[in-house]
């Protein structure tokens, strides 16, 4: 089955997998057309990346201890392990920093990183409300050179497995997160 994977900081993937976070904030990647992110896919595997030093500096202090254990769960060199997938429920392009700041309780990024990402190139960023699912069976894949680089979407070769699993947040918990996002957007 062909899959699409979404590259994101490992610590953010961890927060999504634990239900600590139900949104993804995205500006764009260097390798993307015009450097701008486009929410082209409504269902995707989470592809944790480990190469950003900003992961330590860009998260709220209470999440820093989680970074220390992430290398323990990393697969062998040259391999990828997918444990969760997301379904996009809503997409909002944030064009106002004050409104974006009201999303603070919905993510693990610190204020300095939010401001930096918001101001980079053209002010604003995308917020994706996602429903996260733990795969019934982990999917392992060979990490290929074409997957490397600063891009959001990676089209994977045929893999064994399927988009099936249990939601990380139950219906009531997910609706509470969605309500928090709506409330922040409505001010």
N, C-alpha and C positions, 0 to 999 in steps of 0.2 A: 504494500500500500504506500503511495507517495505521501510524504509529510512536508509541512512547512514548519520551520522552527523560528522562534523569536529570540534574538540574542539580547540578553540583559545581564546586568551585574549579578553575580552569584548571590550576594546578600539580599538583593531585591527578590530574586527567585525564591530564596529561602523564606522571606517574609510573606510572599504570595502563597507559598506551599503551606505555611503555618496558619494562614488566615489573618495574619497581623496587618496585611495590606490587601486591598481589593481593587486598587487602581494601578495603572501603569502610566507614568509620565514620560513623554518622549518628545524630543526636539527634532532629531535627525542624525544621520550618520554621514560621514565623509564620502562613502562609496555609493550613497543613494543619489538618485537623479536630483540635481540641484541642491543636494545636501539636505533635502526636506523629507521628513517622514511622511509616509502615507499609510493609513490603516487598511491595507489591501486585503488582509485576510481576517476572517471572523473566528477562525479556530486554528490554534497553533500549539506546538510543543514549546515548553520553556527551555531555552538553551543558555545555561549559566556560563558567564564569562568571568575569568579570574585575573585578567591582566591590567585592570585599572587601579592605579594607586589611589585615585579619588574615592574608591570605595571606603577606605578608612577615614578620609577627611570629609567626605560628603554625606555621611549618615549621622543621625542623632546619636549622642553619646551612649544612650542606653542600649543601642544595638551593636556597638563595637565588640562586645564579648562574643557575639555570634560569628564574627569574622574569623576568630581563632580556630573554630572547629570546622569551617568550610573545607580546608584542605583534606580533612579526614574522610569526607564523603566524595571527594573527587575521584573519578575513575582512573584507570591506568593510563599512562602517557599514550597519546595517539587514539584514544577512545573517547566517546561521548556516552553519557548515560542520561536518558530522559525519564523523569519520574512524574511529571505533571503536565497537563495541558490546560489551555484557557479558551473560553468562549467570550467574545466581545459582546457586551450587552448594550453599551452606549459609548459614543465618542464625542468629546467636546473639545473644541479649539479654544484655549484660554488666551485672551488678548489683553487681559487686565491683571496687573500684578497683585492688586489688593484682593481681587476675587481668588486668584491662584493661592495667595497666602492663607485663605480660609480653608484650604484643603489640608492643612498641616496635620490634622489628626488621622488622615487617611493614608499616610505614607511614612517611610522611614528616612527620607532625605532631610538634611538640615536646611535652615533658612538661607544660609549663604549659597548653597548649591542651587536651591530653587531660584534665587535671584540671578545667579550666574547663568543658569540654563534659560531662564525667561528672557534675559537681555541679549543672549548670543545671537548675532546676525540680526534677524528681524524679531522684535519682541513677541513673545507668546510661546506656547507649546500645546501639545495634544494631551488630553487626559482620557484614558480608556478605562471604563468600568468593566472589569472582567470577572467572570465566574471561573474559579480555578478548581480543577479536578485532579485527584491523584489517580494515575494510571493503575488499572488492575494488575498490569504486569509491566515492569520497567522495560524500556527499549534501549538496547545498546547499539551503537553504530561506530564505524571507523571515522575518525576526524580527518577530513580531506582538506588539502590546501585551499581549495576554492571556498571553503567555509570561513576562512580567516578574513580579517579586516574589519573596519568600522562600518558595518552594515547591519541593518535591523533584521531583514528576512533572509533565511537560508532555505533553499529548496533541497531537501534531502533525497537521496536515492531511495529506492524501494526498501522498506524495512518490515520486519515481522512485527505484527501488533496491530492494535486498532485504537481509535479514540474512544475509549471506554473507561469509566472509573467513577469513583464516588466524589461528590463535591466536598471541598475542604470546609466550607461554611454551609451549615444547614440553611433551609429556606428563610427562616426568621433572621438568622445572623446576616445573610446576604442582603435581605431587604433592609435591614438596619444600616448596612454600609451604603447601599444605594440611596437611602433617605438622607444620610449624612452628605453625600455628594450633591443631591438635589438641593438640600438646605443651603449648602455653601454657594452654589450657583445662583440661588435666588436671593442670597444676602439676608 
